[in-house]
Amino acid sequence: MVSSTRQTRRRRRLKRASVGRDKKRERTKAGTPKFPIHPEKEESKEEAPQSNP
């Protein structure tokens, strides 16, 4: 027979392992969103001030 402390620890460990499992599976199947690799050069010039006087 197992002690109640050992049972509780086991239950809590199993719960921690299973929390968020479904959401994680959905995110994995969806993959990463498409991000622009090279933003437009005109936009980057407007956003970043030049350091040359």
Buried (B, 14 or more C-beta within 10 A) or exposed (E): EEEEEEEEEEEEEEEEEEEEEEEEEEEEEEEEEEEEEEEEEEEEEEEEEEEEE
